Amino acid sequence: MQENAGEVARERAARGLDRPDRPGRGLSPWARRVAWSAAEAMLCDEDERGELAPPGAEVCERAVAALDLSLGQASPETRRGFALLAACLELLPPFVIGAFSRMSRLPLGRRLAYLEALESSRSGLLAMLLVAFKVPMCIPAFEEGAELALTGLDRESTAARRRLPALRSAAGAPAAPRVDAGEPPRAAPAARGDA
């Protein structure tokens, strides 16, 4: 049986079925709508009048595309499990906030209230339902553009080269002391105070 499994693996690899860069969709169109609606509510902000403003379409698309790509590279069991999670997220508003509508059809304010109710739920399963969507979508959403600047990073993307400060010696300040790898760092001399 081991030989047969090895042959099957080699055959799948030869056809390109086990490549990590294999294009594929992990979300069905309805699950993509659910993820988009969740991303829109998770990433919304208040405008200057204090009203909810949805994020830009490119931010939601980046978040949903990253989730879609990662699920496209996952096993069929993982994709089916995530489809079940998407169905739960879509159909639970009547039970969580009493809104008799699907999550993707709720207005932005009600969707945000629904996601906040899931997050603060006493049931850990409901909180984890939100986390299953929140983590894989919010990380890529904040990896580029203005959203990355909000985190305090000084680059246009996480893949861009880091901007190093100018050398201290060029500015006239003393350079930081070098410490050799084999030598333990020396303690700073104690300040003498006259009492």
Residue pairs with C-beta under 8 A, 6 or more apart in sequence:
9 18
12 18
13 19
16 22
20 73
22 72
22 73
23 72
24 72
24 73
25 68
25 71
25 72
26 67
26 68
26 69
26 70
26 71
26 72
26 73
26 74
26 79
26 82
27 35
27 64
27 67
27 68
27 71
27 82
27 86
28 83
30 86
30 90
31 82
31 83
31 86
32 64
32 68
33 104
34 86
34 89
34 90
34 103
34 104
35 63
35 64
35 67
35 68
35 86
35 133
35 137
36 60
36 64
36 104
37 103
37 104
37 106
37 111
38 89
38 103
38 111
38 115
38 133
38 134
38 137
39 55
39 59
39 60
39 63
39 64
39 133
39 137
39 141
40 54
40 55
40 60
40 108
40 111
41 108
41 111
41 112
41 114
41 115
42 115
42 133
42 134
42 137
42 138
43 54
43 55
43 59
43 60
43 63
43 138
43 141
43 147
44 52
44 53
44 54
44 55
44 108
44 112
45 52
45 53
45 55
46 52
46 53
47 53
52 108
52 109
52 112
54 60
54 108
55 141
58 145
59 141
59 145
59 147
60 141
62 140
62 141
62 143
62 144
63 137
63 138
63 140
63 141
64 137
65 140
66 136
66 137
66 139
66 140
67 133
67 136
67 137
67 140
70 136
71 78
71 79
71 82
72 79
74 82
82 132
85 129
85 132
85 133
88 129
89 103
89 129
89 130
89 133
90 102
90 103
90 104
91 102
91 103
92 103
92 114
92 118
92 126
92 129
93 99
93 100
93 101
93 102
93 103
93 106
93 110
93 114
94 100
94 101
96 114
96 117
96 118
96 121
96 126
97 110
97 113
97 114
97 117
99 106
99 110
99 114
101 110
103 111
103 114
106 114
115 130
118 126
118 127
118 129
118 130
119 127
119 130
120 127
121 127
141 147
142 148
142 150
142 151
143 157
143 158
144 156
144 157
144 158
145 156
145 157
148 155
148 156
148 157
148 158
154 162
154 163
155 161
155 162
155 163
167 175
168 174
168 175
168 176
169 175
179 185
